[in-house]
Amino acid sequence: SLNIEKKEQTILVIDDNPANTKVIIDYLEEYNFEVLVARNGNTGLERAKFSQPDLILLDILMPNPDGFETCLNLKKGLIIEKLCMRKTLDMVDKEYLANYLS
């Protein structure tokens, strides 16, 4: 019989806030996810291309490039099945969000 090991699911967290990232990492590692971290959008793009994660958790309120621009670049450069952007809408410029979604 073949000895096939189950592959861990890989999650890439793109967030510039170390405190947020630590909470996410601690939680996901409890459930045996392999967690990769990028502190900005450009590094996140590089890590996504290299690692082909199963899921990307993306902060939208980051300095340049912000999460929206990073998301667009991820969609252009990669085939991503699952992408989660997070922040409360109260913290997001609603006019910017409306323009982005249109």
C-alpha positions, 0 to 999 in steps of 0.5 A: 500500500502507498504511504500518502501523507495528508497535505496541510492546508496553507493560509497566507495572512497579509496584514501590517499589524503584528498584534492582529497577525499573532492572534490569527496565527495562534488560532490557525496553528491550533487547527494544524494549518500551515500559516505564512505571513506577509507584512505588506501587499508586495511581499504578499504577492510574492509569497502567494506566487511562490506558495500557491496558498489554499486561502489568503486572509487580506487586510484592506487597510494597509499602507501602499499598496492597500488591500484593494490594490493587492487584491486586484494584483492577486486576481491579475497574476494568480488563480485564487479560489479563496480570498478573504478581505477583512476590516469593519466597514466603519473603518473604510472610506465608503466612497473609495469602496463604492468606486472599487466595487463598481 
